[in-house]
Amino acid sequence: MSRKIRIGITDCGKFANYERWVCTEPQVEIIRLSYRAANEEEVKNCHGIILTGGEDVHPQFYNQPDLLPFCDNDMDEKRDAFELKIIDLSQQYKLPLLGICRGLQIANVFFGGTLIPDLPRFGKFNHSKYREGEDRYHPVMIDPNSFLHSLVETDKDEINSAHHQSANRIGKGLVACAFSEEGVVEAIERKKTESLPFLMLVQWHPERMTDQQSPMTKNIKRAFIEACLQR
C-alpha cells in the first residue's frame, strides 16, 4: 500500500473541485491553505502544493499599478500576499508545485514575471468562459522539447479555458512551454529541471476538463502525485 502524502491546496471559491480531483488518488490527504486561517506554517507538513484559480492578481504585486483599470473588481490582495508566502515556502522546502489558472499567474509574479491584465482589451480573444458552468475549449500547442511534452506526449491537444488574464513577461528561471493559436501563454515550467523540484503551471483547469482521461489532466496529475511521493 502506498504511503500517505499531504497536499496543500490554496483556498478559493471552488476549492471542492480541486479537492475531489486530487482525492481520486487514494494515498492523498488535503491541507486547506488560507489567509483566513493564517496557516502558512502548514506548508512544512505538505509533500506538495496546488495553487488554485480565482480572482485577478493585483498589479501592485508585479509593480504595474497603472494596469489596475484593466483588472476585474474581484481582487483579494490578502490572498495574493498569502499565496506569495506559500510559494516562497514551497521553494524553500523544495516541494512540488502545480499552479492552475490564477495559480500560474501568481507563481509567474512570484518569480518576477508580469501579467496581461485583460486579454480581450489587449487583442487576444476566446479564452474566457461562455457562461458560468460552461468552459470554452480551444487547441493548445506544446513545445516538443519541453518537460510538459515529456508528460503529455503530444505536440497539440485541446484544453478548457476560463480566464481573461495571462502571463506576459515570464519570471526568472521559468520558460513558457505551451501556447494557444494566437500566442497566449498556456503553460510555464522551469528552464532547467535537473535537481530542482517539480514545477508545472497551466492556464487551463485540469480538475474540471470534460475528458478526465486526457493527458492534459491525467498525466499532469499523475506526474505531480509521483513527485510528491518522492518527497
Summary of the structure (lengths in Angstrom):
residues: 231
radius of gyration: 16.3
end to end distance: 16.6
largest distance: 53.4
contacts: 770
relative contact order: 0.17
helix: 32%
strand: 25%
